[in-house]
Amino acid sequence: MKNSLQFLVDDNGIDQFSDCKKGEIAVKYFSDLFKSVHTNQVSVFLHNFQPRVTETMNQDLAKPISPTEIRQAAFSISS
């Protein structure tokens, strides 16, 4: 006997038995679970974190990449 869920309960408290409805409930559950929450108070969450990337490092990381750099990186990869 394989593991299965006989039913899932939807947002209205109704037991759903069809695979289609159970799938919809599961998708909604996980979509809601992993949905990002927009907040303007990011600093509240980050107040104890020390930055590891300096402004100079960030500027260097964000600068445009030249064709020469791409070529050098591609040819530096060992097979």
C-alpha positions as CSV (number, residue, x, y, z in Angstrom):
1,M,0.0,0.0,0.0
2,K,1.4,3.4,-1.0
3,N,1.2,6.5,1.1
4,S,-1.5,8.9,0.2
5,L,-3.8,11.6,1.5
6,Q,-7.4,10.7,1.4
7,F,-8.5,14.3,1.6
8,L,-7.3,17.9,2.3
9,V,-9.3,20.6,3.9
10,D,-9.8,23.8,1.8
11,D,-9.9,27.4,3.1
12,N,-13.6,27.0,3.7
13,G,-13.2,24.0,6.0
14,I,-14.5,21.6,3.4
15,D,-12.9,18.2,2.9
16,Q,-11.7,17.8,-0.7
17,F,-11.2,14.2,-2.0
18,S,-10.4,14.7,-5.7
19,D,-6.8,14.7,-6.8
20,C,-7.4,17.9,-8.7
21,K,-8.8,19.7,-5.6
22,K,-6.1,18.3,-3.3
23,G,-3.5,19.5,-5.8
24,E,-4.9,23.0,-5.8
25,I,-5.0,23.1,-2.0
26,A,-1.4,21.9,-1.8
27,V,-0.2,24.5,-4.4
28,K,-2.0,27.3,-2.6
29,Y,-0.6,26.2,0.8
30,F,3.0,26.1,-0.4
31,S,2.7,29.3,-2.4
32,D,1.4,31.1,0.6
33,L,4.1,29.5,2.8
34,F,7.0,30.7,0.6
35,K,5.5,34.0,-0.5
36,S,7.7,37.0,0.3
37,V,6.4,39.5,2.7
38,H,7.0,43.1,1.7
39,T,8.1,45.2,4.5
40,N,9.6,48.7,4.8
41,Q,11.3,47.7,8.0
42,V,14.2,45.6,6.7
43,S,16.6,47.4,9.0
44,V,14.7,45.9,12.0
45,F,15.7,42.4,10.8
46,L,19.3,43.4,9.9
47,H,20.3,45.6,12.8
48,N,22.7,43.0,14.3
49,F,24.4,42.1,11.0
50,Q,27.7,43.5,10.2
51,P,28.3,44.2,6.5
52,R,30.9,42.0,4.8
53,V,30.9,43.7,1.4
54,T,32.3,47.2,1.5
55,E,31.0,49.9,-0.8
56,T,34.3,49.6,-2.9
57,M,33.8,45.8,-3.2
58,N,30.2,46.3,-4.2
59,Q,31.2,48.8,-6.9
60,D,33.8,46.4,-8.2
61,L,31.3,43.5,-8.3
62,A,28.6,45.6,-10.0
63,K,30.8,47.1,-12.8
64,P,30.2,45.9,-16.4
65,I,32.2,42.8,-17.5
66,S,34.4,43.2,-20.5
67,P,34.7,40.7,-23.3
68,T,38.3,40.1,-22.3
69,E,37.3,39.1,-18.8
70,I,34.7,36.7,-20.2
71,R,37.3,35.2,-22.5
72,Q,39.8,34.8,-19.7
73,A,37.2,33.2,-17.4
74,A,36.1,30.8,-20.1
75,F,39.6,29.7,-21.0
76,S,40.7,29.3,-17.4
77,I,38.2,26.5,-16.8
78,S,39.9,23.1,-16.8
79,S,38.2,20.2,-18.4
